[in-house]
Amino acid sequence: MGLFGDHERVSREEFKRALWKLHDKGFSHEEVSEVESTFRGDLYEGGASAGISKEEIKKGIMWLKDHHGGLSLSSEHISKVEEVLKHYL
């Protein structure tokens, strides 16, 4: 799947699987926590807004790119995050 695949949102369960994939790709606990923190507010919205939308993923990735100097995530890690999340859309 790609960014504009079949799904409109990444569900909570899909996001958990994405975080495990990041662990499998060599991300540390701290790096995975930073990714989770970036999307936490979007993830836990209720009702029809539950999950992370395509637009929220784009905004979260842009935020990570703009602030990666203060994070433990490298540009390469951010690209991997984007790749893993896009898989679920």
Residue frames relative to the residue before (quaternion, step in Angstrom):
aa qw qx qy qz dx dy dz
M 1.0000 0.0000 0.0000 0.0000 0.00 0.00 0.00
G 0.2505 -0.7666 0.5709 0.1540 3.55 -1.20 0.36
L 0.7690 -0.3447 0.2525 0.4754 3.53 -1.30 -0.12
F 0.7810 0.2575 -0.1480 0.5494 3.57 1.02 -0.71
G 0.2164 0.8005 -0.5153 0.2164 3.55 0.97 0.98
D 0.8205 -0.3148 0.2152 0.4259 3.53 -1.26 -0.55
H 0.7171 0.4527 -0.2550 0.4646 3.61 1.03 -0.68
E 0.3952 -0.7126 0.5363 0.2201 3.52 -1.16 0.72
R 0.8030 0.1300 -0.0271 0.5810 3.56 1.15 -0.65
V 0.3834 -0.6496 0.5953 0.2769 3.53 -1.29 0.46
S 0.3481 -0.7586 0.5171 0.1898 3.58 -0.63 1.14
R 0.6871 -0.4563 0.3600 0.4360 3.57 -1.30 0.18
E 0.6650 0.5016 -0.3009 0.4643 3.57 0.93 -0.92
E 0.6539 0.5007 -0.3145 0.4721 3.59 0.94 -0.81
F 0.6337 0.5262 -0.3301 0.4611 3.57 1.03 -0.76
K 0.6191 0.5294 -0.3414 0.4689 3.60 1.01 -0.76
R 0.6529 0.4982 -0.3113 0.4781 3.59 0.97 -0.85
A 0.6245 0.5369 -0.3357 0.4573 3.59 1.04 -0.76
L 0.6488 0.5109 -0.3215 0.4633 3.60 0.96 -0.80
W 0.6362 0.5090 -0.3298 0.4769 3.60 1.03 -0.73
K 0.6179 0.5345 -0.3451 0.4619 3.59 1.04 -0.73
L 0.6331 0.5209 -0.3339 0.4651 3.57 1.02 -0.76
H 0.6047 0.5331 -0.3464 0.4797 3.61 1.04 -0.76
D 0.6720 0.5069 -0.2900 0.4553 3.57 0.93 -0.95
K 0.6786 0.4724 -0.2799 0.4878 3.59 1.16 -0.59
G 0.6592 -0.5622 0.2898 0.4067 3.58 1.26 0.27
F 0.4063 0.7019 -0.4893 0.3207 3.60 1.21 0.23
S 0.4377 -0.6740 0.5292 0.2721 3.56 -1.07 0.76
H 0.6770 -0.4597 0.3706 0.4393 3.56 -1.31 0.20
E 0.6478 0.5271 -0.3167 0.4497 3.60 0.96 -0.87
E 0.6658 0.5019 -0.3063 0.4593 3.60 0.93 -0.85
V 0.6465 0.5007 -0.3148 0.4820 3.57 0.98 -0.83
S 0.6308 0.5335 -0.3277 0.4585 3.60 1.01 -0.76
E 0.6333 0.5230 -0.3317 0.4640 3.60 1.02 -0.74
V 0.6382 0.5073 -0.3218 0.4814 3.58 1.00 -0.80
E 0.6618 0.5105 -0.3052 0.4563 3.57 0.87 -0.94
S 0.6572 0.5169 -0.3063 0.4550 3.59 0.94 -0.86
T 0.6232 0.5619 -0.3370 0.4270 3.57 1.03 -0.76
F 0.8001 0.3087 -0.1364 0.4959 3.57 0.94 -0.88
R 0.3812 0.7740 -0.4518 0.2268 3.60 1.26 -0.10
G 0.6768 0.5057 -0.3058 0.4390 3.60 0.80 -0.93
D 0.6674 0.4867 -0.2935 0.4812 3.56 1.01 -0.83
L 0.6544 0.5630 -0.3045 0.4026 3.54 0.97 -0.89
Y 0.7884 0.3582 -0.1675 0.4713 3.56 0.91 -0.90
E 0.3052 0.7137 -0.5537 0.3015 3.57 1.10 0.63
G 0.4231 -0.7282 0.4834 0.2389 3.56 -1.12 0.56
G 0.8014 0.3478 -0.2293 0.4293 3.52 -1.38 0.10
A 0.8348 -0.1580 0.1439 0.5074 3.55 -1.07 -0.84
S 0.6588 0.5083 -0.3032 0.4644 3.59 1.22 -0.39
A 0.4022 0.7286 -0.4733 0.2887 3.60 1.26 0.01
G 0.7327 0.3629 -0.3017 0.4904 3.54 -0.97 0.87
I 0.5164 -0.6259 0.4941 0.3122 3.54 -1.36 -0.10
S 0.3196 -0.7680 0.5289 0.1683 3.58 -0.65 1.14
K 0.6915 -0.4494 0.3632 0.4336 3.56 -1.32 0.23
E 0.6759 0.4969 -0.2898 0.4607 3.55 0.90 -0.94
E 0.6487 0.5088 -0.3162 0.4694 3.59 0.99 -0.79
I 0.6155 0.5223 -0.3479 0.4768 3.59 1.07 -0.66
K 0.6418 0.5240 -0.3219 0.4583 3.59 0.91 -0.90
K 0.6798 0.4875 -0.2864 0.4672 3.57 0.89 -0.96
G 0.6539 0.5140 -0.3141 0.4578 3.60 0.97 -0.83
I 0.6499 0.5028 -0.3110 0.4775 3.58 0.97 -0.84
M 0.6432 0.5102 -0.3229 0.4708 3.59 0.96 -0.81
W 0.6343 0.5192 -0.3341 0.4652 3.59 0.98 -0.79
L 0.6481 0.5115 -0.3186 0.4657 3.59 0.94 -0.87
K 0.6580 0.5064 -0.3096 0.4634 3.58 0.95 -0.86
D 0.6857 0.4931 -0.2798 0.4565 3.58 0.95 -0.87
H 0.7891 0.3158 -0.1383 0.5083 3.60 1.12 -0.65
H 0.3591 0.7816 -0.4694 0.1994 3.61 1.21 0.13
G 0.5535 0.6137 -0.3990 0.3972 3.60 1.16 -0.37
G 0.7289 0.3953 -0.2280 0.5103 3.58 1.13 -0.61
L 0.6477 0.4867 -0.3039 0.5012 3.56 1.32 0.07
S 0.5406 -0.6006 0.4638 0.3632 3.54 -1.27 0.14
L 0.5562 0.6175 -0.3815 0.4047 3.59 1.29 -0.06
S 0.3096 -0.7327 0.5790 0.1791 3.57 -0.90 0.97
S 0.6802 -0.4489 0.3669 0.4485 3.57 -1.28 0.11
E 0.6305 0.5332 -0.3250 0.4610 3.57 1.05 -0.78
H 0.6429 0.5138 -0.3210 0.4687 3.59 0.98 -0.82
I 0.6481 0.5208 -0.3214 0.4533 3.58 0.94 -0.87
S 0.6238 0.5267 -0.3340 0.4710 3.59 1.03 -0.73
K 0.6462 0.5095 -0.3138 0.4737 3.59 1.03 -0.77
V 0.6113 0.5376 -0.3450 0.4672 3.59 1.03 -0.77
E 0.6579 0.5131 -0.3026 0.4608 3.56 0.89 -0.97
E 0.6536 0.5236 -0.3014 0.4559 3.58 0.92 -0.92
V 0.6859 0.4846 -0.2869 0.4610 3.58 0.85 -0.98
L 0.6811 0.4784 -0.3024 0.4645 3.64 0.88 -0.85
K 0.6276 0.5446 -0.3367 0.4430 3.60 1.00 -0.78
H 0.5621 0.6203 -0.3784 0.3951 3.56 1.12 -0.66
Y 0.7291 0.4465 -0.2364 0.4617 3.60 1.03 -0.77
L 0.6060 0.5402 -0.3729 0.4493 3.61 1.20 0.04
